[in-house]
Amino acid sequence: VPDPEHYATYFLKIDNVKFRGKVVPGDTLIIKADLLEPIRRGIAHMFGQVFVGDNLVSEGELMAQIVKEYE
C-alpha cells in the first residue's frame, strides 16, 4: 500500500490462531504478515506471526479491510 500512514486497517476475521508462548508487559512484539492472496477491493487475506525476540508466540490467519483515511 503506498503511503501506509494514510490508511487504516480493520480486521474482519481472525482464524486458526495458536498461542505458543507467554507475553508479559514490557515485551516488544514483532509482527510479520504475508499475503495469502492478492489484495482485492481493499480486502487483504494474510498469515501473521508474532515474535518476542526470536521466539514465536502466536500465529494465525487474518482478513482485513484497508481503507484510505480522509483528512
KABELWO-V674913 format. One record per helix or strand. SS is the DSSP state (2 for helix, 1 for strand). FROM is the first residue (numbers start at 1). TO is the last residue. If there is no record, write none. Layout:
BEGIN
SS:FROM:TO  SS:FROM:TO
END
This chain:
BEGIN
2:4:6  1:7:19  1:29:35  1:40:40  1:43:52  1:55:68
END
